[in-house]
Amino acid sequence: MINMLKLDPHIHSTYSSDAVSTPKEIIERSKELDLDMIALSDHNTVEGSKVARELTKNDELFVIPSIEISSEYGHILGFGVEEKIEKGLSPEETVDQIHDLGGLAIVPHPYCYYRHGLFCKYKNTDLNIDGVESKNARFIFGYSNYKGKQLASKKNIAEIGSSDAHFKGFIMDCYTEIDCEKDIDSVLKAIKHRKTKSCGKGTSNIRLSKYLFDKNIRKLYQ
C-alpha cells in the first residue's frame, strides 16, 4: 500500500544564526499546514532539532533529527543524525561521518554559488550521497534545482523538495512526498529506495524580498 506523507526536511530555527522562528513556532505552523513530518536542519548544530523532537513527543507531527553541515566545499545535510558533526571537514569525511551515525547525506541547493552549494567548487559527483534537492523553494525555476534534478537522475538517487525556510511563513513552499511510515528507519529506507517526489511552487521573490527587508530593518533598531 502506498502511504504518501508530506515532509519538509530542511527548515531553520533560531538555533541557526540566520533564521528567526523558534522550534515552537515552526511546529505550530507545520501543524497548520497539515504536514506529516519535518526536520530542523540547523547550521552545524542539532540543538534545535532536539528541542523540536522533545516538543512533539506525543504529537501527530513527526520530527526527524537532522543537521546542515558546512563541509570544506559546501553544505551537506546529515538527515537522521542526532549528533553534531564538525564543520570544515572534507565532503568525503563529512559523508562518512553521517553514514557512521546512521544518517543519510543529502545535498541542499547543490549548485547555488552564493549559498555554499557543494558542487559549485567540488567537482567529484561520485561522492557517496543519498539524495539531492531538486526543488529548493528559494530557487524553484533556477539553475541549481535544474542541475540537482539532472544529478539525481544520473546517480539514481532520491529527489528531495524542501522549503529551506528561515522564517515560518515559508515552510512547505516546497516539500517532499514520501512513501513511508512515521518512523525514522522507515523514512530513511524510503529515501534510500527513492520513494520520494519533490513538490511545491517555491517562495515568491516578492515575499522573500519583503522578509529580507523587514529582517534587516529590525537589525538596525536592535
Secondary structure, DSSP 4 states (H G I P E B T S, - for coil): ---EEEEEEEE--TTSTT----HHHHHHHHHHTT-SEEEE--BT--HHHHHHHHHTTTSSSEE----EEE-SSSEEEEET--S---TT--HHHHHHHHHHTT-EEEESSTT-GGGT-HHHH---TTS--SEEEEEEGGGTTSHHHHHHHHHHHHHT-EEEEE--BSSGGGTTSEEEEEES-SSHHHHHHHHHTT-EEEEE----HHHHHHHHHHHHHHHHT-
